[in-house]
């Protein structure tokens, strides 16, 4: 894992949830300005993004997402801490984080 000198890192703000509409429109979270997040020394650097990536979307079952959201709201979704922890550890191992 790379090491970082804390004094050289930019300030980090807590992440805020964006709606699908905000993401599609490229809008920043409510209450935040449209910041680039790019260090001032890196201004003017251009990045080319393939247009074919714009049309590719992950397959999402919107009905299932709505069911899970509703279950979370009413407290009926089964949250098992040991299963969550196991999944987080498995993801960490598969991504090679922390080695």
N, CA, C and O atoms as a GROMACS GRO file, in nm:
protein
  396
    1UNK      N    1   0.085  -0.117   0.000
    1UNK     CA    2   0.000   0.000   0.000
    1UNK      C    3   0.090   0.124   0.000
    1UNK      O    4   0.182   0.132   0.081
    2UNK      N    5   0.064   0.220  -0.090
    2UNK     CA    6   0.150   0.337  -0.094
    2UNK      C    7   0.132   0.422   0.031
    2UNK      O    8   0.025   0.428   0.091
    3UNK      N    9   0.240   0.488   0.068
    3UNK     CA   10   0.231   0.576   0.184
    3UNK      C   11   0.216   0.720   0.137
    3UNK      O   12   0.262   0.755   0.028
    4UNK      N   13   0.151   0.802   0.217
    4UNK     CA   14   0.125   0.940   0.183
    4UNK      C   15   0.171   1.029   0.296
    4UNK      O   16   0.156   0.994   0.413
    5UNK      N   17   0.225   1.142   0.262
    5UNK     CA   18   0.260   1.241   0.362
    5UNK      C   19   0.135   1.327   0.384
    5UNK      O   20   0.091   1.397   0.293
    6UNK      N   21   0.079   1.320   0.503
    6UNK     CA   22  -0.049   1.386   0.530
    6UNK      C   23  -0.047   1.535   0.502
    6UNK      O   24  -0.148   1.591   0.460
    7UNK      N   25   0.066   1.600   0.525
    7UNK     CA   26   0.070   1.744   0.504
    7UNK      C   27   0.057   1.782   0.357
    7UNK      O   28   0.024   1.896   0.326
    8UNK      N   29   0.081   1.687   0.267
    8UNK     CA   30   0.072   1.715   0.124
    8UNK      C   31  -0.063   1.678   0.064
    8UNK      O   32  -0.088   1.708  -0.053
    9UNK      N   33  -0.149   1.615   0.141
    9UNK     CA   34  -0.279   1.576   0.090
    9UNK      C   35  -0.375   1.694   0.095
    9UNK      O   36  -0.370   1.776   0.187
   10UNK      N   37  -0.463   1.702  -0.004
   10UNK     CA   38  -0.566   1.804  -0.002
   10UNK      C   39  -0.668   1.767   0.104
   10UNK      O   40  -0.679   1.652   0.146
   11UNK      N   41  -0.743   1.867   0.147
   11UNK     CA   42  -0.846   1.837   0.246
   11UNK      C   43  -0.950   1.745   0.184
   11UNK      O   44  -0.979   1.752   0.065
   12UNK      N   45  -1.006   1.660   0.267
   12UNK     CA   46  -1.104   1.563   0.222
   12UNK      C   47  -1.237   1.596   0.289
   12UNK      O   48  -1.243   1.618   0.410
   13UNK      N   49  -1.342   1.599   0.209
   13UNK     CA   50  -1.474   1.624   0.266
   13UNK      C   51  -1.553   1.495   0.265
   13UNK      O   52  -1.526   1.404   0.186
   14UNK      N   53  -1.650   1.487   0.352
   14UNK     CA   54  -1.732   1.366   0.361
   14UNK      C   55  -1.810   1.349   0.231
   14UNK      O   56  -1.859   1.446   0.174
   15UNK      N   57  -1.821   1.225   0.183
   15UNK     CA   58  -1.897   1.202   0.060
   15UNK      C   59  -2.045   1.230   0.082
   15UNK      O   60  -2.099   1.209   0.190
   16UNK      N   61  -2.110   1.277  -0.024
   16UNK     CA   62  -2.253   1.303  -0.017
   16UNK      C   63  -2.320   1.226  -0.129
   16UNK      O   64  -2.267   1.214  -0.239
   17UNK      N   65  -2.436   1.173  -0.099
   17UNK     CA   66  -2.509   1.093  -0.197
   17UNK      C   67  -2.564   1.182  -0.308
   17UNK      O   68  -2.613   1.292  -0.282
   18UNK      N   69  -2.557   1.132  -0.430
   18UNK     CA   70  -2.614   1.200  -0.545
   18UNK      C   71  -2.728   1.116  -0.599
   18UNK      O   72  -2.724   0.993  -0.594
   19UNK      N   73  -2.828   1.182  -0.649
   19UNK     CA   74  -2.936   1.108  -0.713
   19UNK      C   75  -2.892   1.068  -0.853
   19UNK      O   76  -2.795   1.124  -0.906
   20UNK      N   77  -2.960   0.973  -0.913
   20UNK     CA   78  -2.928   0.932  -1.050
   20UNK      C   79  -2.939   1.050  -1.146
   20UNK      O   80  -2.862   1.060  -1.241
   21UNK      N   81  -3.035   1.139  -1.120
   21UNK     CA   82  -3.053   1.257  -1.205
   21UNK      C   83  -2.933   1.350  -1.195
   21UNK      O   84  -2.884   1.401  -1.296
   22UNK      N   85  -2.884   1.372  -1.071
   22UNK     CA   86  -2.766   1.456  -1.052
   22UNK      C   87  -2.644   1.398  -1.121
   22UNK      O   88  -2.566   1.470  -1.183
   23UNK      N   89  -2.628   1.267  -1.109
   23UNK     CA   90  -2.513   1.201  -1.171
   23UNK      C   91  -2.520   1.215  -1.322
   23UNK      O   92  -2.420   1.248  -1.386
   24UNK      N   93  -2.637   1.189  -1.379
   24UNK     CA   94  -2.653   1.198  -1.524
   24UNK      C   95  -2.629   1.340  -1.574
   24UNK      O   96  -2.576   1.360  -1.683
   25UNK      N   97  -2.669   1.440  -1.493
   25UNK     CA   98  -2.654   1.579  -1.534
   25UNK      C   99  -2.516   1.634  -1.500
   25UNK      O  100  -2.482   1.745  -1.542
   26UNK      N  101  -2.437   1.557  -1.425
   26UNK     CA  102  -2.304   1.603  -1.388
   26UNK      C  103  -2.305   1.714  -1.284
   26UNK      O  104  -2.212   1.793  -1.277
   27UNK      N  105  -2.411   1.719  -1.203
   27UNK     CA  106  -2.424   1.822  -1.101
   27UNK      C  107  -2.352   1.779  -0.974
   27UNK      O  108  -2.346   1.660  -0.942
   28UNK      N  109  -2.296   1.878  -0.899
   28UNK     CA  110  -2.233   1.848  -0.771
   28UNK      C  111  -2.340   1.824  -0.665
   28UNK      O  112  -2.457   1.857  -0.687
   29UNK      N  113  -2.303   1.767  -0.549
   29UNK     CA  114  -2.399   1.745  -0.441
   29UNK      C  115  -2.460   1.877  -0.396
   29UNK      O  116  -2.400   1.984  -0.413
   30UNK      N  117  -2.580   1.870  -0.340
   30UNK     CA  118  -2.650   1.990  -0.293
   30UNK      C  119  -2.563   2.063  -0.192
   30UNK      O  120  -2.502   2.002  -0.105
   31UNK      N  121  -2.558   2.195  -0.206
   31UNK     CA  122  -2.482   2.276  -0.112
   31UNK      C  123  -2.334   2.286  -0.144
   31UNK      O  124  -2.261   2.351  -0.069
   32UNK      N  125  -2.288   2.226  -0.250
   32UNK     CA  126  -2.148   2.233  -0.287
   32UNK      C  127  -2.134   2.299  -0.423
   32UNK      O  128  -2.220   2.285  -0.510
   33UNK      N  129  -2.024   2.370  -0.438
   33UNK     CA  130  -1.998   2.432  -0.568
   33UNK      C  131  -1.944   2.327  -0.663
   33UNK      O  132  -1.913   2.215  -0.622
   34UNK      N  133  -1.933   2.362  -0.786
   34UNK     CA  134  -1.883   2.269  -0.887
   34UNK      C  135  -1.731   2.270  -0.885
   34UNK      O  136  -1.668   2.332  -0.970
   35UNK      N  137  -1.673   2.201  -0.788
   35UNK     CA  138  -1.528   2.194  -0.776
   35UNK      C  139  -1.475   2.080  -0.860
   35UNK      O  140  -1.541   1.978  -0.877
   36UNK      N  141  -1.354   2.100  -0.913
   36UNK     CA  142  -1.297   1.996  -0.997
   36UNK      C  143  -1.226   1.890  -0.916
   36UNK      O  144  -1.216   1.776  -0.960
   37UNK      N  145  -1.176   1.926  -0.798
   37UNK     CA  146  -1.102   1.830  -0.719
   37UNK      C  147  -0.961   1.809  -0.771
   37UNK      O  148  -0.891   1.718  -0.727
   38UNK      N  149  -0.920   1.893  -0.866
   38UNK     CA  150  -0.788   1.882  -0.926
   38UNK      C  151  -0.696   1.982  -0.858
   38UNK      O  152  -0.734   2.098  -0.843
   39UNK      N  153  -0.576   1.939  -0.816
   39UNK     CA  154  -0.483   2.034  -0.756
   39UNK      C  155  -0.455   2.149  -0.851
   39UNK      O  156  -0.453   2.129  -0.973
   40UNK      N  157  -0.432   2.269  -0.797
   40UNK     CA  158  -0.414   2.386  -0.882
   40UNK      C  159  -0.297   2.369  -0.978
   40UNK      O  160  -0.302   2.424  -1.088
   41UNK      N  161  -0.194   2.296  -0.941
   41UNK     CA  162  -0.081   2.273  -1.030
   41UNK      C  163  -0.116   2.186  -1.149
   41UNK      O  164  -0.043   2.184  -1.248
   42UNK      N  165  -0.227   2.114  -1.142
   42UNK     CA  166  -0.265   2.023  -1.250
   42UNK      C  167  -0.371   2.083  -1.341
   42UNK      O  168  -0.421   2.014  -1.430
   43UNK      N  169  -0.406   2.210  -1.321
   43UNK     CA  170  -0.505   2.274  -1.407
   43UNK      C  171  -0.452   2.276  -1.549
   43UNK      O  172  -0.332   2.292  -1.570
   44UNK      N  173  -0.539   2.261  -1.644
   44UNK     CA  174  -0.499   2.264  -1.784
   44UNK      C  175  -0.461   2.129  -1.840
   44UNK      O  176  -0.434   2.118  -1.959
   45UNK      N  177  -0.457   2.027  -1.758
   45UNK     CA  178  -0.426   1.893  -1.806
   45UNK      C  179  -0.552   1.838  -1.871
   45UNK      O  180  -0.659   1.838  -1.810
   46UNK      N  181  -0.539   1.790  -1.994
   46UNK     CA  182  -0.657   1.738  -2.061
   46UNK      C  183  -0.659   1.586  -2.055
   46UNK      O  184  -0.555   1.520  -2.061
   47UNK      N  185  -0.777   1.533  -2.042
   47UNK     CA  186  -0.796   1.389  -2.037
   47UNK      C  187  -0.899   1.353  -2.142
   47UNK      O  188  -1.006   1.413  -2.148
   48UNK      N  189  -0.867   1.256  -2.225
   48UNK     CA  190  -0.960   1.213  -2.329
   48UNK      C  191  -1.035   1.090  -2.281
   48UNK      O  192  -0.974   0.993  -2.236
   49UNK      N  193  -1.166   1.095  -2.291
   49UNK     CA  194  -1.250   0.983  -2.249
   49UNK      C  195  -1.319   0.927  -2.371
   49UNK      O  196  -1.373   1.002  -2.454
   50UNK      N  197  -1.318   0.797  -2.382
   50UNK     CA  198  -1.381   0.732  -2.496
   50UNK      C  199  -1.531   0.754  -2.495
   50UNK      O  200  -1.595   0.740  -2.391
   51UNK      N  201  -1.588   0.790  -2.608
   51UNK     CA  202  -1.731   0.810  -2.620
   51UNK      C  203  -1.809   0.682  -2.602
   51UNK      O  204  -1.926   0.686  -2.564
   52UNK      N  205  -1.746   0.567  -2.628
   52UNK     CA  206  -1.817   0.440  -2.614
   52UNK      C  207  -1.849   0.408  -2.469
   52UNK      O  208  -1.940   0.330  -2.441
   53UNK      N  209  -1.775   0.468  -2.376
   53UNK     CA  210  -1.802   0.444  -2.235
   53UNK      C  211  -1.934   0.508  -2.191
   53UNK      O  212  -1.998   0.462  -2.097
   54UNK      N  213  -1.974   0.615  -2.260
   54UNK     CA  214  -2.098   0.684  -2.223
   54UNK      C  215  -2.220   0.596  -2.240
   54UNK      O  216  -2.316   0.609  -2.164
   55UNK      N  217  -2.218   0.506  -2.337
   55UNK     CA  218  -2.335   0.424  -2.365
   55UNK      C  219  -2.339   0.298  -2.280
   55UNK      O  220  -2.443   0.231  -2.274
   56UNK      N  221  -2.229   0.263  -2.216
   56UNK     CA  222  -2.224   0.141  -2.136
   56UNK      C  223  -2.272   0.170  -1.995
   56UNK      O  224  -2.220   0.259  -1.927
   57UNK      N  225  -2.370   0.095  -1.951
   57UNK     CA  226  -2.421   0.108  -1.815
   57UNK      C  227  -2.426  -0.031  -1.753
   57UNK      O  228  -2.452  -0.130  -1.821
   58UNK      N  229  -2.402  -0.035  -1.626
   58UNK     CA  230  -2.410  -0.163  -1.556
   58UNK      C  231  -2.556  -0.207  -1.552
   58UNK      O  232  -2.646  -0.125  -1.533
   59UNK      N  233  -2.581  -0.337  -1.570
   59UNK     CA  234  -2.719  -0.384  -1.562
   59UNK      C  235  -2.770  -0.372  -1.418
   59UNK      O  236  -2.710  -0.427  -1.326
   60UNK      N  237  -2.880  -0.301  -1.401
   60UNK     CA  238  -2.937  -0.278  -1.268
   60UNK      C  239  -3.084  -0.315  -1.272
   60UNK      O  240  -3.158  -0.272  -1.361
   61UNK      N  241  -3.126  -0.396  -1.176
   61UNK     CA  242  -3.266  -0.432  -1.162
   61UNK      C  243  -3.331  -0.326  -1.073
   61UNK      O  244  -3.329  -0.337  -0.951
   62UNK      N  245  -3.389  -0.224  -1.136
   62UNK     CA  246  -3.446  -0.112  -1.060
   62UNK      C  247  -3.556  -0.154  -0.965
   62UNK      O  248  -3.571  -0.096  -0.858
   63UNK      N  249  -3.634  -0.256  -1.002
   63UNK     CA  250  -3.740  -0.304  -0.913
   63UNK      C  251  -3.680  -0.364  -0.786
   63UNK      O  252  -3.730  -0.340  -0.676
   64UNK      N  253  -3.571  -0.441  -0.801
   64UNK     CA  254  -3.506  -0.502  -0.685
   64UNK      C  255  -3.443  -0.394  -0.596
   64UNK      O  256  -3.448  -0.403  -0.474
   65UNK      N  257  -3.384  -0.293  -0.658
   65UNK     CA  258  -3.326  -0.183  -0.582
   65UNK      C  259  -3.435  -0.113  -0.500
   65UNK      O  260  -3.414  -0.080  -0.383
   66UNK      N  261  -3.551  -0.090  -0.562
   66UNK     CA  262  -3.663  -0.027  -0.491
   66UNK      C  263  -3.710  -0.114  -0.374
   66UNK      O  264  -3.742  -0.062  -0.267
   67UNK      N  265  -3.714  -0.246  -0.395
   67UNK     CA  266  -3.756  -0.337  -0.287
   67UNK      C  267  -3.658  -0.330  -0.170
   67UNK      O  268  -3.699  -0.325  -0.054
   68UNK      N  269  -3.529  -0.330  -0.201
   68UNK     CA  270  -3.427  -0.325  -0.095
   68UNK      C  271  -3.435  -0.191  -0.021
   68UNK      O  272  -3.427  -0.188   0.102
   69UNK      N  273  -3.450  -0.082  -0.095
   69UNK     CA  274  -3.461   0.049  -0.030
   69UNK      C  275  -3.581   0.054   0.064
   69UNK      O  276  -3.572   0.106   0.175
   70UNK      N  277  -3.694   0.001   0.019
   70UNK     CA  278  -3.814   0.000   0.102
   70UNK      C  279  -3.793  -0.085   0.227
   70UNK      O  280  -3.834  -0.047   0.337
   71UNK      N  281  -3.730  -0.202   0.209
   71UNK     CA  282  -3.703  -0.289   0.324
   71UNK      C  283  -3.609  -0.222   0.423
   71UNK      O  284  -3.624  -0.238   0.544
   72UNK      N  285  -3.511  -0.146   0.374
   72UNK     CA  286  -3.421  -0.073   0.463
   72UNK      C  287  -3.497   0.034   0.540
   72UNK      O  288  -3.473   0.055   0.659
   73UNK      N  289  -3.589   0.103   0.471
   73UNK     CA  290  -3.667   0.208   0.536
   73UNK      C  291  -3.755   0.154   0.648
   73UNK      O  292  -3.763   0.212   0.756
   74UNK      N  293  -3.822   0.040   0.620
   74UNK     CA  294  -3.915  -0.011   0.722
   74UNK      C  295  -3.849  -0.108   0.820
   74UNK      O  296  -3.915  -0.161   0.909
   75UNK      N  297  -3.718  -0.130   0.805
   75UNK     CA  298  -3.645  -0.212   0.901
   75UNK      C  299  -3.657  -0.362   0.882
   75UNK      O  300  -3.616  -0.438   0.970
   76UNK      N  301  -3.711  -0.406   0.770
   76UNK     CA  302  -3.728  -0.550   0.750
   76UNK      C  303  -3.613  -0.614   0.672
   76UNK      O  304  -3.612  -0.736   0.653
   77UNK      N  305  -3.516  -0.534   0.626
   77UNK     CA  306  -3.403  -0.590   0.551
   77UNK      C  307  -3.307  -0.655   0.651
   77UNK      O  308  -3.268  -0.592   0.748
   78UNK      N  309  -3.270  -0.781   0.626
   78UNK     CA  310  -3.183  -0.850   0.722
   78UNK      C  311  -3.038  -0.803   0.713
   78UNK      O  312  -2.968  -0.834   0.616
   79UNK      N  313  -2.994  -0.729   0.813
   79UNK     CA  314  -2.855  -0.685   0.819
   79UNK      C  315  -2.782  -0.774   0.920
   79UNK      O  316  -2.806  -0.766   1.040
   80UNK      N  317  -2.694  -0.859   0.869
   80UNK     CA  318  -2.619  -0.951   0.954
   80UNK      C  319  -2.474  -0.903   0.956
   80UNK      O  320  -2.403  -0.919   0.856
   81UNK      N  321  -2.429  -0.846   1.068
   81UNK     CA  322  -2.295  -0.787   1.074
   81UNK      C  323  -2.183  -0.882   1.034
   81UNK      O  324  -2.087  -0.839   0.969
   82UNK      N  325  -2.192  -1.009   1.070
   82UNK     CA  326  -2.084  -1.102   1.034
   82UNK      C  327  -2.077  -1.124   0.884
   82UNK      O  328  -1.968  -1.138   0.828
   83UNK      N  329  -2.193  -1.127   0.817
   83UNK     CA  330  -2.192  -1.144   0.671
   83UNK      C  331  -2.138  -1.019   0.603
   83UNK      O  332  -2.066  -1.029   0.504
   84UNK      N  333  -2.171  -0.902   0.655
   84UNK     CA  334  -2.120  -0.777   0.600
   84UNK      C  335  -1.968  -0.773   0.616
   84UNK      O  336  -1.896  -0.738   0.523
   85UNK      N  337  -1.920  -0.808   0.735
   85UNK     CA  338  -1.775  -0.809   0.761
   85UNK      C  339  -1.704  -0.908   0.670
   85UNK      O  340  -1.599  -0.878   0.615
   86UNK      N  341  -1.761  -1.028   0.654
   86UNK     CA  342  -1.701  -1.129   0.566
   86UNK      C  343  -1.691  -1.078   0.423
   86UNK      O  344  -1.590  -1.098   0.356
   87UNK      N  345  -1.797  -1.012   0.375
   87UNK     CA  346  -1.797  -0.960   0.238
   87UNK      C  347  -1.694  -0.848   0.222
   87UNK      O  348  -1.629  -0.838   0.118
   88UNK      N  349  -1.679  -0.764   0.324
   88UNK     CA  350  -1.580  -0.657   0.318
   88UNK      C  351  -1.438  -0.713   0.315
   88UNK      O  352  -1.353  -0.664   0.241
   89UNK      N  353  -1.413  -0.814   0.396
   89UNK     CA  354  -1.281  -0.878   0.398
   89UNK      C  355  -1.253  -0.946   0.265
   89UNK      O  356  -1.142  -0.935   0.212
   90UNK      N  357  -1.352  -1.016   0.210
   90UNK     CA  358  -1.335  -1.082   0.080
   90UNK      C  359  -1.306  -0.981  -0.030
   90UNK      O  360  -1.221  -1.005  -0.116
   91UNK      N  361  -1.376  -0.867  -0.028
   91UNK     CA  362  -1.352  -0.763  -0.128
   91UNK      C  363  -1.212  -0.706  -0.114
   91UNK      O  364  -1.144  -0.681  -0.213
   92UNK      N  365  -1.170  -0.684   0.010
   92UNK     CA  366  -1.036  -0.632   0.034
   92UNK      C  367  -0.930  -0.728  -0.019
   92UNK      O  368  -0.834  -0.686  -0.082
   93UNK      N  369  -0.949  -0.857   0.007
   93UNK     CA  370  -0.853  -0.956  -0.041
   93UNK      C  371  -0.852  -0.965  -0.193
   93UNK      O  372  -0.746  -0.976  -0.254
   94UNK      N  373  -0.970  -0.961  -0.255
   94UNK     CA  374  -0.976  -0.974  -0.400
   94UNK      C  375  -0.920  -0.852  -0.471
   94UNK      O  376  -0.870  -0.862  -0.583
   95UNK      N  377  -0.927  -0.735  -0.407
   95UNK     CA  378  -0.874  -0.612  -0.467
   95UNK      C  379  -0.727  -0.590  -0.431
   95UNK      O  380  -0.663  -0.501  -0.486
   96UNK      N  381  -0.675  -0.671  -0.340
   96UNK     CA  382  -0.535  -0.658  -0.302
   96UNK      C  383  -0.507  -0.535  -0.217
   96UNK      O  384  -0.395  -0.486  -0.215
   97UNK      N  385  -0.608  -0.485  -0.147
   97UNK     CA  386  -0.592  -0.367  -0.063
   97UNK      C  387  -0.531  -0.409   0.070
   97UNK      O  388  -0.570  -0.510   0.128
   98UNK      N  389  -0.435  -0.330   0.118
   98UNK     CA  390  -0.377  -0.356   0.248
   98UNK      C  391  -0.262  -0.455   0.248
   98UNK      O  392  -0.221  -0.504   0.353
   99UNK      N  393  -0.210  -0.484   0.132
   99UNK     CA  394  -0.097  -0.577   0.126
   99UNK      C  395   0.034  -0.504   0.136
   99UNK      O  396   0.140  -0.567   0.134
   0.00000   0.00000   0.00000
